Amino acid sequence: MPYKRYGLEENSDGTWRVIDYREGKAAETDGAVLDRLPHDTASNLEFILNAQDKGMEKRRGKRTAKASPQHPKEHLMATARYSHRKNLNIYWTVVDAVTGQAVVIDGVVMDMLTEEDAEELVERLNRDEQGKPFSRP
């Protein structure tokens, strides 16, 4: 499955938000937060934003291809791989920026965490990403 920067997430009240996986939060366009939308509207915006992002990456690739070969996900490697995003009122999910999916450790999805737990896990995962294997506390 190809990498997509934007995805959908359902809110507790049945509305939808467009998630920017790179930023780890609800997407914004022209200062408007794309949250609390009907599913069809959110789905259309997700499609449009992913198409625009893909087009921008292609244009960037054409300009830089002559200078030096670049890994397609270099922008993700330069930043922290893991981040956290708020999902329900007080709960957080730890997200892998490369896949855009919630992190799974030993078969358990890292979801419904307190903000403090999510921040600590993100810090440990990003630190361990630099070559040391992940170890539990």
KAPE-V800816 format. One record per run of one state. SS is the DSSP state (2 for helix, 1 for strand, 0 for the rest). FROM is the first residue (numbers start at 0). TO is the last residue. If there is no record, write none. Layout:
# KAPE-V800816
ss=<SS & SS>
from=<FROM & FROM>
to=<TO & TO>
This chain:
# KAPE-V800816
ss=<0 & 1 & 0 & 1 & 0 & 1 & 0 & 1 & 0 & 1 & 0 & 1 & 0 & 2 & 0 & 2 & 0 & 1 & 0 & 1 & 0 & 1 & 0 & 1 & 0 & 1 & 0 & 1 & 0 & 2 & 0>
from=<0 & 5 & 10 & 15 & 20 & 24 & 26 & 27 & 29 & 31 & 33 & 36 & 37 & 38 & 65 & 73 & 78 & 81 & 86 & 91 & 96 & 100 & 102 & 103 & 105 & 107 & 109 & 112 & 113 & 114 & 128>
to=<4 & 9 & 14 & 19 & 23 & 25 & 26 & 28 & 30 & 32 & 35 & 36 & 37 & 64 & 72 & 77 & 80 & 85 & 90 & 95 & 99 & 101 & 102 & 104 & 106 & 108 & 111 & 112 & 113 & 127 & 136>
